[in-house]
């Protein structure tokens, strides 16, 4: 993203190639999200015929001074960029426009043609930039609210130490605060803190004067080095954390050391835990939290180990239950005995079932119905299959099921006799008239 080095590179390119030239033609995009507070036609009319006197920058903002106000100002946002036709200007991922693309680019928000034929354009792919027309850019927001410029207005060690001593927020969050120091963005803050070996979440007020001196030195070195190579990131030193910031966790390294990613200042932050450690009370608190977390993990692991045999037992029990479920229940087995008594030696079981059914029949005699057949059908719907066979008046099913009893053993005969007796008793109880109550 465009930070101080990228915006400064754009300013220098405009200063070198456009200052002293008159604007012949201008085209402003009809995009109210980027073109802020003025119509495209009014913007164009304010530029044509004017001479560019100078190009200025503060923080991540730039403006062109014309021979008379108002002046066009540019807040680069996340992907703002300046392109000059035929001139190499710093390119970066989020804003790069291919040389083979149409000119001006479809992403152009402000296009200018100068009197010598040179053309330049301000583009923004992601539309987070702001292009304004201001009489005095330094006197109004956002420029009026910016802190000292990290390149043009470097702080002193004493001044930085005094300012930090009043700030209790994390140092990275403070570096990203443009009202504290302007021009430093996410990648610069990560680089500066890595070079200074300061943890991104270290409280600013806890930094010693020695830390402040190191921090200031690294701010200046990173800024100056980036400007030496025209903000061309491919030429940044190989030992900068910058080159690994876009890699995935577990695959990001710098000088053989692991890079981890956390949230600091509301932004994804790359740092090297081996070199950038919390100090003072924050270090003690972190160690305490880590110990607590380790204990909790140990307890959880222990509980899991204890639960393992229990879980196995439960599983075993479930399997046993499933096996039991596959076996016929006592009732099912008894019903089968009633239907297939000739093939079963357990006559006692048959007698018990018949006795039980007889008792239930006595307690709950079938209700009288005008239609005898209806009474039978109701009874048949309610009783179990075995009971239906017992209650059928003609006894055909039962005689069929036991027709081969002549060649069976005595136990089979006893079971048959018991079934027959039960059938008669049930039939008689059904036909018996209910006794009238004596008033």
Order of alpha helices (4+ residues) and beta strands (2+ residues): alpha-beta-alpha-beta-beta-beta-beta-beta-beta-beta-beta-alpha-alpha-beta-alpha-alpha-beta-beta-beta-beta-alpha-alpha-alpha-alpha-alpha-alpha-alpha
